[in-house]
């Protein structure tokens, strides 16, 4: 028996393991790291759970299970507790610390990054790290954290990377092999539950593809309805061509539909799915207001999808899970309407919901008590909420600037929720018909199941001081050059370098073909090209000043004179040579452009690191001694300051700008440093009175100076300090009622809680790194913000 532990683990599962799951477990048992890329719902986490199982076989060994979001951490924490018991499983999510020294600890990725930089004793005995949803490293805001963890984990730790299906899994696996050692890459594109694709038209569920098994041809009925049918046949036969030319509505091979297809209401769609036995369903609607509006529509229609027993169980769960919420807040939060909707079997799920409400929705859906959930795309990110059916109302979303089509990767991620393993024979994806829908485009989305994983890694000030402290400047630079970002840049350079090599061979051939016994024709050809460019510029630039045109005429005359004196000018074969010269000069320009691309990509991450070091040296966080660097006292303090505004926070502390603030004012100021306003935020906000305004003004002045300094060093800088939530956070920290605070904030309760928790995170950092008086104020401010709905935790 080659893999006894894998076989033992497999026998204990509720269902037979798929080949990719077995392969992942066997690689771990052999002592290798693994990358598993498989569709949503395929069961990737089994491989991560086997890593935990392996750790528990040897006394003293530990396993960390990292996730990108707290909700997923909470869910995995409960699941592992059920298997290994409360004493052996811990949870660390920044604002929750339960049994952090346990042998199995679930945590957000940022927590593990901070532990590594702090040299935490909890890393002792660590043998396995599972990175769930590792494709998050493409996230432009948080993705760098994944790479930091992968690069800095001790060599003895085996890494289990779990990813959605990406088109460059092998490339990512190659990088993992270079930084983590022997890594097995396991890719599966097979869904354990097949997915049927439908389009909902006039109350009918029509198959997206032709009925033949395995066919990828679009259903002809859909093409006819969409007016694309004529495009399909108009170019094939004479009948189609005759009709195409004679039909008054014929345009570019397409015929407009005879009439506009009416869209059916959401309650009717829910009922249609109920009759077809396709519930429970998740409806993806790309706006919070749309999700809430959909629930109201279903509630107003009188539709009820639950039995009396299910309603009684829903009430029990709701009352138990939200029992800690203050009675005076329930009305503000819309608790009564929310519970009534749940009892009918419908709910919304989006980032604006109170965390307590979202967790109840997730639990009820997992227990099959909810039948229809209207959700934004955030639900597709890792939470285990499989449905029988996924409905997409539209195939476009607002990206903050404009409406854009969803990508094949997004379509795959969303529809991946359809089909519950062990329950459903097949899952169903339903696209609702909208005016202008192109069935061929839908088919393209449904057929392409992969998307590329691209690094978003960039060095930060906090990263720089931590690396210098641990490794010194030169080794830190080499470590950054091992990032996936640089790996991808270098890979692209390999292809570009091959283009240059090929071009150099052609250039040699062109140079040989235009060789002239009267002189250097390459030189003469370059002069001809320069003359041609000058003459074109003179003809094109008719609006130029008289002085500029005269200057250009002098350059043209001088160049013509030099050419006439050149030996090749009198060659009888000059024009034949010149034709080769033109090819030579054109290819040389293209090759020089590629060389510049190579130069810009080689060492890009290390160059960014060098610029950051230059800023830190100028501000005296780092002292240079030759090529090496050491931290000053201020630099040592920055090691514990995390976030996009690490430098601004460190400089504000050093300048003593926030001394003398009371707790509510410090909470408001911390909120200004973490809050990111919506694009439609007008920017004219009320501000707390008193010392807060002076401290804010000095902080804004400091930001402007740092922004100038960063621009001087060709660094991107950070967004200006945002004051949109300052007054609301000040009121909350002073103990004001929830309705007044949310009214001032003009945002949903869930959004306010999210920003309050980020404010708490910064205040927690200040309580550790600030001087005594400010540290005490930060701790007090933290306690005053962490109350009511902000203090709620389901775990």
C-alpha positions in Angstrom: 0.0 0.0 0.0 1.9 3.1 -1.3 -0.4 5.7 0.2 -2.0 4.3 3.4 -2.9 7.7 4.9 -4.7 8.8 1.7 -6.6 5.5 1.6 -7.6 5.7 5.2 -8.7 9.4 4.8 -10.7 8.5 1.6 -12.6 5.7 3.3 -13.7 8.1 6.0 -15.4 10.5 3.5 -19.1 10.6 2.7 -18.4 10.1 -1.0 -15.8 8.5 -3.2 -12.9 10.9 -3.9 -12.4 12.1 -7.4 -9.1 11.3 -9.2 -7.8 14.9 -8.8 -8.5 14.8 -5.0 -6.7 11.5 -4.6 -3.7 12.9 -6.6 -3.5 15.9 -4.4 -3.7 13.8 -1.2 -1.0 11.4 -2.5 1.3 14.2 -3.4 1.0 15.6 0.2 1.6 12.2 1.7 4.8 12.0 -0.4 6.0 15.2 1.1 5.4 17.6 -1.7 3.5 20.9 -1.9 0.5 21.0 -4.2 -1.5 23.4 -6.4 -5.0 22.2 -7.1 -7.0 24.2 -9.7 -10.5 23.0 -10.2 -14.0 24.4 -10.8 -16.1 25.9 -8.0 -17.9 23.2 -6.1 -15.6 20.4 -7.3 -14.3 19.7 -3.8 -10.8 21.3 -3.8 -11.0 21.8 0.0 -10.8 18.0 0.5 -7.1 18.3 -0.3 -6.7 21.1 2.2 -8.5 19.0 4.8 -6.2 16.1 4.2 -3.2 18.4 5.0 -4.9 19.2 8.4 -5.4 15.4 8.8 -1.7 14.8 8.2 -0.7 17.4 10.7 -2.9 15.8 13.4 -1.1 12.4 12.9 2.1 13.7 14.5 2.1 15.2 18.0 3.3 18.8 18.0 2.7 19.4 14.2 0.4 22.3 13.2 -1.6 23.3 10.2 -2.9 26.8 9.3 -5.9 27.2 7.0 -6.0 30.6 5.4 -9.0 32.2 3.6 -9.5 35.6 1.9 -12.6 36.6 3.8 -13.7 36.4 7.5 -17.0 34.7 6.6 -15.2 31.8 4.9 -12.8 31.6 7.9 -15.8 31.4 10.3 -17.4 28.7 8.2 -14.2 26.6 8.0 -13.5 27.1 11.7 -16.9 25.5 12.5 -16.4 22.6 10.1 -12.9 21.7 11.5 -14.2 22.0 15.1 -16.8 19.4 14.2 -14.0 17.0 13.1 -11.2 17.7 15.6 -12.9 19.2 18.6 -13.0 22.7 20.1 -9.7 22.3 21.9 -7.7 21.6 18.8 -9.0 24.3 16.4 -8.5 28.1 16.7 -9.6 31.1 14.8 -7.8 34.4 14.1 -9.5 37.0 11.9 -8.1 40.3 13.2 -11.1 41.1 15.3 -11.7 37.6 16.6 -9.0 35.6 18.5 -10.1 32.1 19.7 -7.6 29.5 20.8 -4.8 31.0 18.7 -2.2 28.5 19.9 -4.2 25.5 18.8 -2.7 22.8 16.5 -5.2 23.8 13.7 -5.8 27.5 13.2 -8.1 29.1 10.6 -7.2 32.7 9.8 -7.3 35.4 7.1 -4.2 35.6 5.0 -3.3 39.0 6.4 -3.1 37.6 9.9 -0.6 34.9 8.7 1.5 37.6 6.9 1.7 39.7 10.1 2.6 36.6 12.1 5.5 35.9 9.7 6.9 39.4 9.9 6.5 39.5 13.7 8.3 36.2 14.0 5.4 34.8 16.1 6.1 31.8 18.3 2.9 30.3 16.9 4.8 29.4 13.8 6.8 26.8 15.8 5.8 23.3 14.6 4.0 24.5 11.5 4.0 21.8 8.9 1.2 22.7 6.5 -0.4 25.9 5.2 -3.6 25.7 3.2 -4.2 28.8 1.0 -7.9 28.6 0.0 -9.0 30.7 -3.0 -5.3 31.4 -3.8 -6.3 33.1 -7.1 -7.1 36.1 -4.8 -3.4 37.1 -5.4 -4.7 38.7 -8.5 -6.7 41.2 -6.4 -5.2 44.6 -6.9 -5.9 45.7 -3.3 -5.0 42.6 -1.3 -3.3 40.3 -3.7 0.3 41.1 -2.6 -0.3 39.5 0.8 -0.7 36.1 -0.8 2.7 36.4 -2.5 4.3 37.7 0.7 3.1 34.6 2.6 4.2 32.2 -0.1 7.7 33.7 -0.4 8.4 34.0 3.4 7.0 30.8 4.9 9.7 28.6 6.3 11.1 26.1 3.8 10.0 23.2 5.9 6.3 24.1 5.5 4.3 22.3 2.8 1.9 24.6 0.9 -1.5 23.6 -0.3 -2.8 26.1 -2.8 -6.4 25.8 -3.8 -7.5 27.8 -6.9 -10.4 28.3 -9.2 -9.7 27.0 -12.7 -7.2 29.4 -14.3 -5.7 29.2 -17.7 -2.1 29.5 -16.6 -2.1 27.1 -13.7 1.1 25.5 -15.0 2.8 28.9 -15.0 1.7 29.6 -11.4 2.8 26.1 -10.5 6.2 26.6 -12.0 6.6 29.7 -9.9 5.5 27.9 -6.7 8.1 25.2 -7.5 10.9 27.9 -7.7 10.0 29.5 -4.3 8.5 26.5 -2.4 10.4 23.6 -3.8 8.8 20.4 -5.2 5.2 21.3 -6.1 2.7 19.0 -7.8 0.3 20.9 -10.2 -3.1 19.2 -10.4 -5.7 20.7 -12.8 -9.2 19.4 -13.2 -11.9 21.0 -15.4 -14.5 18.4 -14.6 -17.5 19.5 -12.5 -18.7 16.7 -10.2 -22.2 17.8 -10.9 -22.8 18.5 -14.7 -24.1 22.0 -15.5 -27.1 22.5 -17.8 -27.3 25.9 -19.5 -30.6 27.6 -20.2 -32.0 30.9 -21.5 -35.4 32.0 -20.0 -37.6 33.4 -22.8 -41.3 34.3 -22.5 -41.7 32.0 -19.5 -39.9 29.1 -21.3 -36.6 27.5 -20.3 -34.8 26.9 -23.6 -31.5 25.0 -23.7 -28.6 27.2 -24.7 -27.0 24.5 -26.7 -28.3 22.0 -29.3 -29.9 18.9 -27.7 -27.3 16.5 -29.1 -25.0 15.1 -26.4 -21.8 17.1 -26.0 -22.9 19.6 -28.7 -21.5 23.1 -28.4 -23.8 24.5 -31.2 -26.2 27.2 -30.1 -29.9 26.3 -30.0 -31.4 27.3 -33.4 -34.6 28.4 -31.7 -32.7 31.0 -29.6 -30.9 32.2 -32.7 -34.2 32.7 -34.5 -35.7 34.5 -31.5 -32.7 36.8 -31.2 -32.8 37.7 -34.8 -29.4 36.1 -35.3 -30.9 33.1 -37.1 -30.8 34.8 -40.5 -27.2 35.6 -39.9 -26.6 31.9 -39.4 -28.0 31.0 -42.8 -28.0 34.1 -44.9 -24.5 33.5 -46.2 -25.0 29.8 -46.9 -27.7 29.3 -49.5 -29.3 31.3 -52.3 -32.7 31.3 -50.5 -31.1 33.0 -47.5 -29.3 35.5 -49.7 -32.4 36.3 -51.7 -34.4 36.9 -48.5 -31.5 38.9 -47.0 -31.3 41.3 -49.9 -35.1 41.7 -50.2 -36.1 42.0 -46.6 -36.4 45.7 -45.6 -35.1 45.0 -42.0 -32.0 43.1 -43.2 -28.8 44.6 -41.7 -25.4 43.0 -42.0 -26.8 39.5 -42.0 -29.2 39.9 -39.1 -33.0 40.3 -39.0 -34.6 42.2 -36.2 -37.0 40.2 -34.0 -40.6 40.6 -35.0 -41.5 42.2 -31.7 -40.0 43.1 -28.3 -39.9 40.1 -26.0 -41.5 41.0 -22.7 -39.5 40.3 -19.5 -41.3 38.4 -16.8 -41.4 39.6 -13.2 -39.2 38.1 -10.5 -42.1 36.4 -8.6 -43.1 34.7 -11.8 -39.5 33.5 -12.4 -39.4 32.1 -8.9 -42.7 30.3 -9.4 -41.6 28.9 -12.7 -38.4 27.5 -11.1 -40.5 26.0 -8.3 -42.8 24.3 -10.8 -39.8 22.9 -12.6 -38.3 21.6 -9.3 -35.3 23.9 -9.8 -35.2 25.5 -6.3 -33.3 26.4 -4.3 -31.9 29.1 -6.5 -29.4 32.0 -6.3 -30.3 35.0 -8.4 -27.2 37.1 -9.1 -28.2 40.8 -9.4 -25.3 43.2 -9.7 -26.6 45.9 -7.4 -27.6 45.9 -3.7 -30.7 47.9 -4.4 -31.7 45.4 -7.0 -31.3 42.5 -4.5 -33.4 44.3 -1.8 -36.0 45.3 -4.4 -36.3 41.7 -5.7 -37.1 40.5 -2.1 -39.7 43.2 -1.7 -41.3 42.2 -5.0 -41.6 38.6 -4.0 -42.9 39.5 -0.5 -45.5 41.9 -2.0 -46.7 39.2 -4.5 -47.7 37.0 -1.5 -45.5 34.1 -2.7 -44.7 31.7 0.1 -42.1 28.9 -0.5 -41.9 27.3 2.9 -43.9 24.9 5.0 -45.2 25.6 8.5 -42.5 23.5 10.0 -39.8 25.3 8.0 -41.2 28.7 9.0 -41.1 27.7 12.7 -37.4 26.6 12.3 -36.5 29.8 10.5 -38.0 31.9 13.3 -36.1 29.9 15.9 -32.7 30.4 14.1 -33.3 34.1 13.5 -34.3 34.8 17.1 -31.3 32.8 18.4 -28.7 34.3 16.1 -29.9 38.0 16.5 -30.9 37.9 20.1 -27.9 40.1 21.2 -29.0 43.0 19.0 -30.6 45.9 20.9 -34.3 46.2 20.6 -34.1 49.9 19.7 -31.9 48.9 16.7 -34.2 46.3 15.2 -36.5 48.8 13.6 -33.6 50.8 12.2 -32.2 47.6 10.7 -35.5 46.5 9.1 -35.4 43.4 11.2 -39.2 42.7 11.1 -39.5 42.9 7.3 -36.3 40.9 7.0 -37.6 38.0 9.2 -40.9 38.0 7.3 -39.1 37.6 4.0 -37.0 34.8 5.5 -40.1 33.0 6.6 -41.4 33.1 3.1 -38.2 31.4 1.9 -36.5 34.5 0.2 -33.6 36.7 1.2 -31.0 39.2 -0.1 -27.3 38.7 0.4 -24.8 41.6 -0.2 -22.1 43.6 1.4 -24.5 46.2 2.7 -26.2 43.7 5.0 -25.4 43.5 8.6 -22.9 40.7 9.2 -25.4 39.0 11.6 -28.0 39.1 8.9 -25.7 37.7 6.2 -24.6 34.8 8.4 -28.2 33.9 9.2 -29.0 33.9 5.4 -26.0 31.6 4.8 -27.0 29.2 7.5 -30.6 29.0 6.5 -29.7 28.5 2.8 -27.2 25.7 3.7 -30.0 24.0 5.7 -32.3 24.2 2.7 -34.7 26.5 4.5 -34.4 29.3 2.0 -35.5 28.7 -1.5 -34.5 31.9 -3.4 -31.6 34.2 -2.5 -31.0 37.4 -4.5 -27.3 38.2 -4.2 -24.5 40.3 -5.6 -21.4 38.7 -6.9 -19.7 38.7 -3.4 -21.6 35.5 -2.7 -19.6 33.8 -5.4 -16.3 34.3 -3.5 -15.8 31.2 -1.5 -18.8 30.9 0.8 -20.3 27.4 0.7 -23.8 28.1 -0.5 -24.5 25.7 -3.4 -27.9 25.8 -5.1 -29.7 23.7 -7.6 -30.0 26.7 -10.0 -28.2 29.9 -10.6 -30.0 32.7 -12.4 -28.2 35.6 -14.1 -30.6 38.5 -14.8 -28.0 40.4 -16.9 -24.6 39.7 -18.3 -23.2 43.1 -17.5 -22.4 45.0 -14.4 -21.3 48.4 -13.2 -17.6 48.5 -12.4 -17.5 51.9 -10.7 -17.2 53.8 -14.0 -19.4 52.2 -16.6 -21.4 49.1 -17.4 -19.2 46.3 -18.7 -19.8 42.8 -19.8 -18.9 40.1 -17.3 -15.9 38.0 -18.2 -15.8 34.2 -18.9 -14.1 33.8 -15.5 -16.8 35.7 -13.7 -19.5 33.7 -15.5 -17.8 30.5 -14.5 -17.4 31.6 -10.9 -21.1 32.7 -10.6 -22.6 29.6 -12.3 -20.3 27.4 -10.4 -22.7 27.6 -7.4 -25.2 25.5 -9.3 -25.4 21.8 -8.5 -25.1 20.3 -5.0 -22.8 17.4 -4.8 -24.5 14.3 -3.4 -28.0 16.0 -3.8 -28.4 17.1 -7.4 -27.9 15.0 -10.5 -27.2 18.2 -12.4 -27.0 21.9 -11.8 -28.7 24.5 -13.9 -27.6 27.9 -15.1 -30.3 30.2 -16.3 -29.7 33.5 -18.2 -32.8 35.7 -18.5 -33.6 37.1 -21.9 -33.0 40.9 -22.2 -33.3 43.1 -25.2 -30.3 42.8 -27.4 -29.1 39.5 -25.9 -26.8 37.6 -28.3 -27.1 33.8 -27.8 -23.7 33.3 -29.4 -22.1 35.6 -26.8 -23.8 33.7 -24.0 -22.5 30.5 -25.5 -19.0 31.9 -25.6 -19.2 32.8 -21.9 -20.5 29.3 -21.1 -17.9 27.5 -23.1 -14.7 29.3 -21.9 -14.2 28.2 -18.4 -10.8 29.7 -17.6 -9.2 33.0 -17.0 -5.5 34.0 -16.4 -4.0 34.5 -13.0 -1.9 37.7 -13.0 0.1 39.0 -10.1 -0.8 42.3 -8.4 2.3 42.3 -6.2 3.9 45.6 -5.3 6.3 46.4 -2.5 5.1 48.7 0.4 6.9 50.7 3.1 5.9 48.2 5.8 7.1 45.3 3.6 10.4 47.1 3.0 11.3 47.7 6.7 10.3 44.1 7.6 12.4 42.6 4.9 15.4 44.8 5.7 15.1 43.9 9.4 15.0 40.2 8.7 17.3 39.8 5.6 19.2 43.0 4.9 18.8 45.1 1.8 20.6 42.9 -0.8 18.9 39.7 0.2 15.5 41.5 0.5 16.0 42.7 -3.1 16.7 39.1 -4.3 13.6 37.9 -2.4 11.4 40.4 -4.2 12.9 39.4 -7.5 11.5 35.9 -6.7 7.9 37.3 -6.6 5.3 35.9 -9.1 5.0 39.4 -10.5 8.7 39.4 -11.5 8.4 35.7 -12.6 5.6 36.7 -15.0 7.5 39.8 -16.2 10.6 37.6 -16.8 8.5 35.0 -18.7 7.3 37.7 -21.0 10.9 38.9 -21.4 11.9 35.4 -22.6 9.4 35.7 -25.5 10.5 39.2 -26.3 14.2 38.2 -26.2 13.5 35.5 -28.7 11.8 38.1 -31.0 15.0 40.2 -30.7 17.2 37.2 -31.4 15.2 36.3 -34.5 15.2 40.0 -35.6 19.0 40.2 -35.2 19.3 37.3 -37.7 17.1 39.1 -40.2 19.0 42.4 -39.7 22.3 40.7 -40.5 20.7 39.3 -43.7 19.4 42.7 -44.7 22.8 44.3 -43.9 24.5 41.7 -46.1 22.0 42.2 -49.0 22.6 46.0 -49.0 26.4 45.8 -48.6 28.0 48.4 -50.8 31.7 48.6 -51.9 31.6 52.4 -51.8 30.7 52.8 -48.1 28.6 51.9 -45.1 25.1 51.6 -46.5 23.6 51.0 -43.0 24.8 54.5 -42.1 23.5 55.9 -45.4 20.2 54.1 -45.0 19.8 55.7 -41.5 20.4 59.1 -43.0 17.7 58.5 -45.8 15.2 57.4 -43.1 16.0 60.5 -41.0 15.5 62.7 -44.0 12.2 61.0 -44.9 10.9 61.5 -41.3 11.9 65.2 -41.3 10.2 65.9 -44.6 7.0 64.1 -43.5 7.0 66.1 -40.3 7.4 69.4 -42.2 4.5 68.6 -44.5 2.3 67.5 -41.6 3.1 70.3 -39.2 1.7 73.1 -41.2 0.6 75.1 -38.1 4.2 75.2 -36.7 5.8 78.6 -36.0 7.9 80.2 -38.7 11.1 79.7 -36.6 10.4 76.0 -36.1 9.8 75.5 -39.8 13.0 77.4 -40.7 15.0 75.3 -38.2 13.6 72.1 -39.7 14.4 73.3 -43.3 18.0 73.9 -42.2 18.2 70.4 -40.8 16.8 69.0 -44.1 19.3 70.9 -46.2 22.2 69.8 -43.9 21.2 66.2 -44.1 20.8 66.3 -47.9 24.3 67.8 -48.1 25.8 65.1 -45.9 24.1 62.4 -48.0 25.4 63.8 -51.3 28.9 63.6 -49.9 28.5 60.0 -48.7 30.2 57.3 -50.8 27.1 55.2 -51.3 25.2 58.2 -52.8 26.9 57.7 -56.2 26.6 53.9 -56.2 24.8 52.7 -59.4 22.9 50.0 -57.3 21.9 52.6 -54.7 18.1 52.2 -55.1 18.3 48.4 -55.0 20.4 48.7 -51.8 17.9 51.2 -50.5 15.0 48.8 -50.7 16.9 46.5 -48.3 17.8 49.5 -46.3 14.2 50.4 -45.8 13.5 46.9 -44.5 16.5 47.1 -42.3 15.5 50.4 -40.7 11.9 49.4 -40.2 12.9 46.2 -38.4 15.6 48.0 -36.4 13.0 50.5 -35.1 10.7 47.6 -34.1 13.6 45.7 -32.4 14.7 48.8 -30.5 11.2 49.2 -29.2 11.2 45.6 -28.0 14.5 46.1 -26.3 13.1 49.1 -24.4 10.2 46.8 -23.3 12.7 44.2 -22.0 14.6 46.9 -20.1 11.4 48.2 -18.5 10.3 44.7 -17.4 13.6 43.4 -16.1 13.9 44.0 -12.4 10.7 46.0 -12.1 9.8 44.9 -8.6 13.3 45.4 -7.3 13.4 48.9 -8.9 10.2 49.8 -7.0 11.8 48.5 -3.8 14.8 50.7 -4.4 12.6 53.8 -4.8 10.8 53.0 -1.6 14.2 52.6 0.2 15.2 56.0 -1.1 12.1 57.6 0.4 12.7 55.8 3.7 16.3 57.0 3.8 15.3 60.5 3.1 12.8 60.4 5.9 15.3 58.7 8.2 13.5 55.4 8.7 16.5 53.6 7.2 20.2 54.3 7.3 22.4 53.2 4.4 26.0 51.9 4.8 27.3 51.1 1.4 24.8 48.6 -0.1 23.4 47.5 3.2 20.6 49.2 5.2 19.6 49.2 8.9 16.4 50.5 10.6 16.3 53.5 12.8 13.9 53.6 15.8 11.2 55.1 13.6 11.8 52.2 11.1 11.4 49.6 13.8 8.1 51.1 14.7 6.9 51.0 11.1 7.3 47.2 11.2 4.0 47.0 13.1 2.0 49.4 11.0 0.0 47.7 8.2 -2.2 49.2 5.5 -2.1 51.4 2.4 -1.3 54.5 4.5 1.6 53.0 6.5 3.9 55.9 5.8 1.4 58.6 6.6 0.5 56.9 9.9 4.1 56.5 10.9 4.9 60.1 10.0 1.9 61.4 11.9 2.9 59.5 15.0 6.5 60.8 14.8 5.3 64.4 14.3 2.9 64.0 17.3 0.0 65.3 15.2 -2.6 63.3 17.1 -1.6 64.0 20.6 -4.2 65.5 22.8 -7.2 64.1 20.8 -9.9 62.4 22.8 -11.1 58.9 22.0 -14.0 59.8 19.7 -11.8 62.3 17.7 -9.0 59.7 17.4 -11.6 57.2 16.1 -12.9 59.7 13.6 -9.3 60.5 12.4 -8.4 56.8 12.1 -11.6 56.3 10.1 -10.5 59.1 7.7 -7.3 57.0 7.0 -9.1 53.8 6.2 -12.3 55.0 4.5 -12.6 54.8 0.7 -15.5 56.9 -0.5 -17.8 55.9 -3.3 -17.2 57.5 -6.7 -20.4 59.5 -6.4 -19.4 60.9 -3.0 -19.8 64.7 -3.2 -17.0 65.5 -0.8 -18.7 68.1 1.3 -19.2 66.7 4.8 -19.7 67.8 8.3 -16.7 67.4 10.5 -16.3 67.0 14.3 -15.5 70.2 16.1 -12.6 71.0 18.4 -9.0 69.6 18.2 -10.1 67.1 15.5 -10.1 69.7 12.8 -6.6 71.0 13.6 -5.3 67.4 13.7 -7.0 66.6 10.4 -5.6 69.7 8.8 -2.1 68.9 9.8 -2.6 65.3 8.7 -3.8 66.5 5.2 -0.8 68.8 4.9 1.6 66.0 5.8 -0.1 63.8 3.2 0.4 66.4 0.5 4.2 66.7 1.4 4.5 62.9 1.3 2.6 62.7 -2.0 5.1 65.2 -3.5 8.0 63.2 -2.2 6.7 60.0 -3.7 6.1 61.6 -7.0 9.7 62.9 -7.0 10.8 59.3 -6.5 8.4 58.0 -9.2 6.2 56.2 -6.8 2.4 56.0 -7.2 1.4 57.6 -3.8 -1.9 57.1 -2.1 -5.4 58.7 -2.3 -6.1 61.8 -0.3 -7.4 61.4 3.2 -11.2 60.8 3.1 -13.5 62.6 5.6 -16.9 61.3 4.4 -17.4 59.1 7.5 -15.6 61.2 10.1 -18.7 62.8 11.8 -20.6 59.5 11.8 -17.7 57.6 13.4 -17.3 60.4 15.9 -21.0 60.1 16.9 -20.8 56.4 17.1 -17.7 56.5 19.4 -19.6 59.0 21.6 -22.4 56.4 22.1 -25.0 58.0 19.8 -28.0 55.8 18.7 -27.7 53.7 15.5 -30.4 55.5 13.6 -28.7 58.9 14.0 -25.3 57.5 13.0 -26.5 55.7 9.9 -28.4 58.8 8.9 -25.3 60.8 9.2 -23.2 58.2 7.4 -25.9 57.8 4.6 -24.9 54.1 4.1 -26.2 50.7 4.9 -25.5 49.1 8.3 -23.3 46.4 6.8 -21.1 49.1 5.1 -20.8 51.0 8.4 -19.8 47.9 10.3 -17.1 47.1 7.7 -15.5 50.6 8.0 -15.9 50.5 11.8 -13.9 47.2 11.9 -11.2 48.6 9.7 -11.1 51.6 12.0 -10.7 49.2 14.9 -7.9 47.5 13.2 -5.9 50.7 12.8 -6.7 51.8 16.4 -5.4 48.4 17.5 -2.1 49.1 15.7 -1.9 52.5 17.3 -2.5 51.0 20.8 0.7 48.9 20.2 3.1 51.3 18.5 2.1 54.8 19.8 3.5 56.5 22.8 1.8 55.8 26.2 -0.8 58.5 26.2 -1.9 58.1 22.6 -1.8 54.3 23.0 -4.2 54.5 25.9 -6.5 56.9 23.9 -6.4 54.4 21.0 -7.4 51.5 23.2 -10.2 53.6 24.7 -11.4 54.6 21.2 -11.3 51.0 20.1 -13.5 49.9 23.0 -16.0 52.8 22.2 -16.2 51.8 18.5 -16.6 48.1 19.2 -20.1 48.1 20.6 -23.7 47.3 19.4 -23.8 46.0 15.9 -20.1 46.4 15.4 -19.3 44.1 18.4 -21.5 41.3 17.0 -19.8 38.0 16.2 -21.5 34.7 15.4 -18.4 32.7 16.3 
